[in-house]
Amino acid sequence: MKAALLLLVFICFLNRIYTRPNIFKFKDAKRIHAACQANFETHVNEYLEKLQEFDKIEVPNMAKHTLCMNINAGLQYENGDIAVERLRSDLEEVSINENKINEVVDTCGVRAPGSPEDAAMAFGKCLCSQWPQHAICVCST
């Protein structure tokens, strides 16, 4: 009975991972995150551990890490500009609601002023506010 229950929980967990649409595909996000973690300037592991414990944290290099993730996902360029067509195509993979896709692209596809890191954080905040069920929203800074 316990084995059957554990198997059911495991199947539900796998189903949740592989059926939840996301801007990044799970395996891509994992690979991209690992690449950004390998760079000392964009490494954030100790902060992610605190985040998992629901502690309020300040992550000094979260902006650099976010930019690294976005660049490697093809969603932003190194200068901070948004890759609008890539954003649109990624959104089209997870939704057929053209009006919502246009709204997100029109709102989030405009580069925020400031450094590329500032633009990455603003882009992430925008996606989290406009598309929370699909975006990877890990920080509220």
C-alpha positions, 0 to 999 in steps of 0.5 A: 500500500505504501509503495503504491502511494509513493508511486502515485505521488512520484507520478503526480510529481513528474506530471507536474514538472512535465505538463506545467507550461513555462517560458523555458522548458524545464531541461533548458532552464536547468542547463541555463541555470547551471551555466550561470551558476558556474560563473562566480559573478552570477552564482546564487546558490546560497541565496536560493537555499534561503529562498526555499526556506522562505526567508526574505533575502537580498541577493546582490548579484541576482540582477547579473544572474537574471541577465545571464539566464535571460541571455542564455535562454535567448530572451535578452541580448547582452545590452539588455534589449528584449528579444521580442520575437523569441519572447513571442514564440516562447509565449505561443508555445504555452498559450493560444490566447493571442490577445494575452500574448500580444498584451505580454509582448507589448508590455514586457517586450520594451526594454526598461531604462538603466543597465542591462542588469536593471533591464533584466530585473524589470523584464523578470518583474514584468513577466511575473506580473503579466504571466505569473503562471508561466514565468519563472518567478523566484524573486520579488525584488 
